[in-house]
Amino acid sequence: MVNRLGWIYLILAIIFETISTSTLKLSNGFSVFIPSFATIIGYIACFFFLAQALKSIEISVAYAIWGAAGIALISLIGIFFFHENISFLKILFIGLIIIGTTGLKLVH
């Protein structure tokens, strides 16, 4: 059960990191109060849950998954909500990050 809980904590860390990075963009360099406040609170929650996940998941695996999932989700949010450019190379390299992370988990 502890291992399963670690994965739940990691998912929560990814969710809070994604929300925090999105609100960081909306904060306009910390000049807009509500998104700035949400960013700070979200990152505190993110690192709390990441620390809990590290109790039962190896740091190399947890950090790689946290980073790759965050990159993939933020890229999608950037494309769909912030109207950022999408290209074949952007998709290719995000895919390579995900493949590398999956490979790291498989050799764990």
C-alpha positions as CSV (number, residue, x, y, z in Angstrom):
1,M,0.0,0.0,0.0
2,V,2.9,2.4,0.7
3,N,4.2,2.0,-2.8
4,R,0.7,2.7,-4.3
5,L,0.4,5.8,-2.1
6,G,3.8,7.0,-3.3
7,W,2.5,7.0,-6.9
8,I,-0.7,8.9,-5.8
9,Y,1.6,11.5,-4.2
10,L,3.6,11.7,-7.4
11,I,0.5,12.2,-9.5
12,L,-0.6,15.0,-7.1
13,A,2.8,16.6,-7.3
14,I,2.6,16.6,-11.1
15,I,-0.9,18.1,-11.0
16,F,0.2,20.9,-8.7
17,E,3.3,21.6,-10.6
18,T,1.3,21.9,-13.9
19,I,-1.2,24.2,-12.3
20,S,1.6,26.3,-10.7
21,T,3.5,26.7,-13.9
22,S,0.3,27.7,-15.7
23,T,-0.5,30.3,-13.1
24,L,3.1,31.5,-13.2
25,K,2.5,32.4,-16.8
26,L,-0.7,34.2,-15.8
27,S,1.0,36.1,-13.0
28,N,2.8,38.3,-15.5
29,G,6.1,38.3,-13.6
30,F,4.4,38.2,-10.2
31,S,2.6,41.5,-11.0
32,V,-0.9,40.0,-10.8
33,F,-1.8,39.0,-7.2
34,I,-4.2,36.0,-7.6
35,P,-2.2,34.0,-10.1
36,S,1.0,34.9,-8.1
37,F,-0.5,33.6,-4.9
38,A,-1.8,30.5,-6.6
39,T,1.7,29.9,-8.0
40,I,3.3,30.0,-4.6
41,I,0.7,27.9,-2.9
42,G,0.7,25.4,-5.8
43,Y,4.5,25.0,-5.7
44,I,4.4,24.4,-1.9
45,A,1.8,21.7,-2.4
46,C,3.8,20.3,-5.4
47,F,7.0,19.9,-3.4
48,F,5.2,18.6,-0.3
49,F,3.6,15.8,-2.4
50,L,6.9,15.1,-4.3
51,A,8.7,14.8,-0.9
52,Q,6.0,12.3,0.2
53,A,6.4,10.3,-3.0
54,L,10.2,10.1,-2.5
55,K,9.6,8.1,0.6
56,S,8.7,5.0,-1.5
57,I,9.8,5.8,-5.1
58,E,13.5,6.1,-6.1
59,I,14.5,9.7,-6.7
60,S,15.8,9.0,-10.2
61,V,12.5,7.5,-11.3
62,A,10.2,9.9,-9.4
63,Y,12.1,13.0,-10.7
64,A,12.2,11.8,-14.3
65,I,8.5,11.0,-14.3
66,W,7.6,14.3,-12.5
67,G,9.7,16.3,-15.0
68,A,8.6,14.5,-18.2
69,A,4.9,14.5,-17.2
70,G,5.2,18.2,-16.3
71,I,6.9,19.0,-19.7
72,A,4.2,17.1,-21.6
73,L,1.3,18.6,-19.8
74,I,2.7,22.2,-19.8
75,S,3.4,21.8,-23.6
76,L,-0.3,20.8,-24.2
77,I,-1.5,23.7,-22.0
78,G,0.8,26.1,-23.8
79,I,-0.6,24.9,-27.2
80,F,-4.3,24.8,-26.3
81,F,-4.7,27.6,-23.7
82,F,-1.8,30.0,-24.4
83,H,-1.9,29.5,-28.2
84,E,1.8,28.6,-28.5
85,N,3.2,27.2,-31.7
86,I,3.1,23.5,-32.4
87,S,5.6,21.8,-34.7
88,F,6.7,18.3,-35.6
89,L,10.0,18.8,-33.9
90,K,8.4,20.0,-30.6
91,I,6.1,16.9,-30.6
92,L,9.1,14.6,-31.5
93,F,11.3,15.9,-28.7
94,I,8.5,15.7,-26.1
95,G,7.9,12.2,-27.3
96,L,11.6,11.4,-26.8
97,I,11.5,12.7,-23.2
98,I,8.5,10.5,-22.5
99,I,10.2,7.5,-24.1
100,G,13.3,8.1,-22.1
101,T,11.3,8.3,-18.9
102,T,9.4,5.2,-19.7
103,G,12.7,3.4,-20.3
104,L,14.1,4.6,-17.0
105,K,11.0,3.2,-15.2
106,L,11.3,-0.1,-17.1
107,V,14.9,-0.7,-16.0
108,H,14.1,0.2,-12.4
